[in-house]
Amino acid sequence: MRPHPSLVAGAAVGVAGALLFGAPLATAEPTETVFPIPVAGVGIGVTGLPSAGHFYMTATTDPHTPGVTRVGPYTGVFVHWRNISTGEGGITYLDNPGGTQVRTGSGTVVATVTVPDRAGTRVIALVPGAGAWSVP
């Protein structure tokens, strides 16, 4: 005896429904992007001795806060950014050790990171940091 086609279709829909309703809901997590080009430079302090170093900046976006990027974790640097989807841009000075929120708007954002001179220290940035990321 062959099963009726509507019974087979009904069973398939029932199995698919059970799988969908039993599956956990997908939640979007924050995305962290590490700038691929680090900030690299040489500093000459009050002693007159040079010191060299480099660091990688990160940009974190969260779908629950669209149009906002948290950049950090370093402080005392400038982030020059441009949203190439909207044309908006700006310069943000990072002064919060936990990262600084920047309202970049949604779209693709590109940025460079520069290190300013500080009191008593001369900084020569050999390579400004740079990166790009997508903001929901």
Sequence and secondary structure as in RCSB ss.txt:
>XXXX:A:sequence
MRPHPSLVAGAAVGVAGALLFGAPLATAEPTETVFPIPVAGVGIGVTGLPSAGHFYMTATTDPHTPGVTRVGPYT
GVFVHWRNISTGEGGITYLDNPGGTQVRTGSGTVVATVTVPDRAGTRVIALVPGAGAWSVP
>XXXX:A:secstr
    HHHHHHHHHHHHHHHHHHS       EEEE SB EEEEEE TTS EEEEEE  EEEE TTSTTEEEEES  
S EEEEEETTT  EEEEE   TT EEEE  SEEEEEEEE   BTTBEEEEEE EEEEEEE 
